[in-house]
Amino acid sequence: MASFLQYLVDPRKNFLARLHMKSISNRLRRYGLRYDDLYDPLYDLDIKEALNRLPREIVDARNQRLKRALDLSMKHEYLPDNLQAMQTPFRSYLQEMLALVKRERAEREALGALPLYQRTIP
């Protein structure tokens, strides 16, 4: 069952997954975003912690891409074609740090330690 599910979501093996990935890539290129830019730090505290651990330049570039995308969206425009061709929507910058944060959290839970961060209601 697990191998069947991996087949369904692997773009190298499944035509529909490849088609979906191409569609997402085109949408992200229009606004100059990367797939990792779509993660919301308010939704998941692991993502917030991973963003805090990244170098300042990477976080600033992420914020700049998000601001540009919001500006283009409000103007109902897309990036020029020459800039769209330069975009790399699936080049990851957050996944490695996010995996590290999740491993650390799982290790802390396994050892019975208190969590580093907790969601609080203001």
MOKAUR-V205475 format. One record per backbone hydrogen bond with DSSP energy under -0.5 kcal/mol. CO is the residue of the C=O (numbers start at 1). NH is the residue of the N-H. If there is no record, write none. Layout:
co=[CO:CO]
nh=[NH:NH]
//
This chain:
co=[1:2:3:4:5:6:9:10:10:13:14:15:16:17:18:19:20:21:22:23:24:25:26:27:28:28:28:30:34:35:36:39:40:40:44:45:46:47:48:49:50:55:55:56:57:58:59:60:61:62:63:64:65:66:67:68:69:70:71:72:73:80:80:81:82:83:84:88:89:90:94:95:96:97:98:99:100:101:102:103:104:105:106:107:108:108:109:120]
nh=[5:6:7:8:9:10:11:13:14:15:18:19:20:21:22:23:24:25:26:27:28:29:30:31:31:32:33:79:37:38:39:41:43:44:48:49:50:51:52:53:54:58:59:60:61:62:63:64:65:66:67:68:69:70:71:72:73:74:75:77:76:83:84:85:86:87:87:91:35:92:98:99:100:101:102:103:104:105:106:107:108:109:110:111:112:113:112:122]
//
